[in-house]
């Protein structure tokens, strides 16, 4: 069984790659991500190598997902060329461009938003319509619901929030969530991590989508959940993406439901970690909720 890359091995990544890939020469190697689930290296500014940090990371399943999608998606996605045998990793040709960061989306003009939104919507339409839920089940994709994310979002837990203004806001979010009618009509295979850092846009034409990366969180679930990361971090374009997605699919994804899901997920995070404010989850949830506090739901 391939070994997991330990922190002490990070400086040896070039040697590990060259040993595993005879004939491949590493000229430059920059660690670009030290995530909780994987270490990502940019090699020669032309290849991306991902090293999972746990033996339980479903690397083989992700490879099957990417292979299944390669002829179904118009946007570029990773095409795996290298798989480690001694160390657990995969390598693929880098999708050149820059990440669609929040500050970039905020600078978009109306014309730029009108270009980027249909491209993102088209990717989601092709993914959701082209990836069979039956095949997803066959390869072991987990099925998730909004309930999976909001176990700690309760009135009882919210009462422990010391800031009254924030506590009242959280209680209103819980009330709105509980009032939502049940809807299981949009169950599809979702990417599961559609924030801007997983969207690559052209460097010189920032409103043109070049590709989508990181399919490690792909799962079966409510299509509304797909739009939550965009609601959180790409608010300037999420309305237009949903509008175009509905036009492509004939579905009725509701921005109100997306907004409520996004907020109740952050409430659950806040309640889960309120007794551990130094964790990375608590400040993010608190920041997002305080940011939304004076906004209207839509």
N, C-alpha and C positions, 0 to 999 in steps of 0.2 A: 504494500500500500504506500502511495506517495507520502512524503513527509510534509508537515506544515512548516512554512517559513517562520523561524523565530526572529525576534527583534535583533538578536546578535548576528543574524544572517543578512540583514538589510544591506550592509556594505558589500556583501558578496553576490548581490543579484547579477551583476554582469557576468561573473564567472559561472554562476549557476545556469544562466541562460545559454552561455556558449558551450558548457559541458553537455547540456540536454539537447542542444540544437547544433550538431556538427555542421560547420561551414557558415554559421551565423556569426557575424562580427559585431560586437557591441562597441560603438564609438562614443556614444553619450548615453547616460542613464540618469534620469531625474525622477525622484519620488514625488508624485503629484498629489497623492492621497494616502493618508494613514487613517482609513476609516475603521469603524468598529468591526466590520466584517471582512475587510480585505485591504491589502496594500497594493497600490497601483503605481507602476513605473512607466514613464515615457522613455522609450528607447530609440535613439537615433532620430528623434522627432518624427518618427514614421510608424512606430509600432507601440501598442499598449500591451503591457503584461500585467495581469491581475493574479495576485497571490492571496487566496483565502486565508483568514486567520484562525479558522476552525476546520477540523476534519469533517464536521457536519454540514459545511457549506455545500449546497447542491450544485456543484460545478458541472457535473455530467448532465444534470437536468437542464441547466441553463444552456449548455451546448446544444442539446436536442431542441430546445425552444428556438434558438437562433437559426439552426439548420432548417427547422420547420417553416420559419417566417421569411427566409431569404428571398423567396420568389413571390411573396405576398405583400410586401411593403415597398412603397415607392421611395420613401426616404431611405437614406443609408442607415444600416445597422451593423454592428460588429459581425464580421465573418471570421470565425475562429480558424487560424492556420497552425497554431502550435498548442500542444497539450503536454504538460510535464509528466514524466514517468517516475523520477526520483523525488521531485518536489511537486506539490499540488499547485498548478497554475495553468492559465491559458493565455495565449497571445493572439492579437489580431491587428490588422493594419489600422492605423490611427485615422479617425474621421477628422480631417483638418478643419479648423475654425475656432470659434470661441464659445464659451457657455452663455446661455441667455440668462444673465444675472438679473436680479430684481432692479438694480439701478439702471440697467440698459432698457428694460421694459418701461420704466418710468419716463425715459427720454423719448420713447417712440412718438412720432407724429401720428395723426389719424390715418394718414396714407400708409405708413409703415405697419400700423396695427392691422389695417385691412389686407396687407400682404401676408403677414406671419400667421394670423389667426386661421385662415382656411388651410394652410399647410399643416399646422398642428392638428386641426380637426380631421384632415384627411388621413394622417397617420393613425389617429385613434379609430376612425371609421374602418380602416383597413385591418387594424389589429383586432378590433372587437367583432367584425363580421367574418374575418378570414381565419381566426384561430378557433377551432372547434372546442367547445366545452368538454365534449366527450374525450377528445384527445388530451386535453389538459388534465382531466381526471385520470386517464390511463397512465400518464407520465408522473403522476403524483403531485400535481399542483394543489395547494391547499384551497379550500373554499372558505371565504371569510364573509362576514356581515358587519354592518355598523356596530352591532352589539359586541363584536369581538374587540372593538377599540374603546368602548366607553363603559367598561365594567365598574370603574371607580367614580363615574359621574353621577353622584346621588345627592339628594337634598341634605342628607345627614353629613356627608363629607364636606359639602360646600359651606355648611354652617361653621366650619372650623377656619374659614378664611378670615383673617383679622381685619383686612381693609374693607370697610362697609360698602364703599362704592363698588369695589370689585366683586364682593360677595353678592350684592344685589344683582349685578350684571350677570354673574354666573347662574344665579337662581332663575333669572329670566330665560337664559339659554336652555337650561334643563327643562323648564316648562314648555318652551317652544319645541324642543326635541320630542318630548313625550306626547305633544299634540299632533305630531306628524302622522298622517295616515300610513299604514303599512303598505309598502310597495316592493314587490319582488318581480317586477316585469322586465327589469333591465339587467339580468344576470349574464355576464360575459367574462371572457378572459381579459383581465386588466394588467397594464404594465406595472402599476402599483407604486411608482415613484416618479411621477411626472412633474418634478420641479425643474427650474431652469438650468441647473447644473448638469442635468441629463439630456438637455436639448442643445445641440451644436448648431450654431448659425454661422454664416459666412462672415469672415473678418471685415471685409470691405463692403458687404451688403448685409448689415446686421438684421434686416427684416426677412432674410431668406433662410429658411430652415434647411440645414445640410444633413442632419441625421439625429438619431436617438440612440442613447447608450444605456448601459446598466439595466439588464433584464433580470437581475437577481431576485427581485421582489415580485415577479410576475405571479398572479394568483387568479382564482375565480371569484368574482364578486359583483356587487352592484356597480353599474357604470358610473353612478353619481360619485362614488369614492375616487374614481380616476381623476376627477377635476379638483379635488380638495387641495392638493399641493399647489395648484395654479391659483386657487382662490387665496391661499395663504401668502404666496410670494410673487405671483404674476397677475395681480388684480387688474392692471390696466388692460389686459387682453382676454381675461377669462370669460367675460360676457360674450365677446365676439366668437371665441372658440366654441362655446356651448351653442350659440346661435347657428354657426356653420355646421357643427356636428349634427344638430337636430335636422338641418336641411338635408345633409347627406344620408342620414339614417331613417328619417321619418319618425324618430322617437321624440319624446318630450322630456329631455333632461331638464330638471327644474333648478334654476339658479338659487331659489330659496332653499331647496333641500340640500344643495351643495354647500351653501353658506352655513346652514344649521349643522350639517355633518362636520364641516371643518371646525366649527366653534365647539361642538360638544366633544370632539376628539381632544382639543386643547384643554377643555375643562377636565377631562379624565386624566390627562397628563399632569395637570396642576394638582389635582386631588391625590394622585398616586405618589407624587414626590414632594408634597408640601412639607413633609417632615425631614426631607433631605434637600434643602435649598441649594446645596453646593453641587448637586448632580447637573449634568448637562441638559436634562429634560425640563427641570423646573423653570429656570430663567427664560427658556424659549417659550414655554407655554404662557408664562406670566407676561412676557413682552407682547406676544400676539394678542392676548385677551385685553390688555391695557390699551393696545393700539386700536382695537375694535370698539372699545367701550363707548365712545362717543359717535360711532358711526351708525347709520341705519342698517338694518339687516341686508338690504339689497344695495 
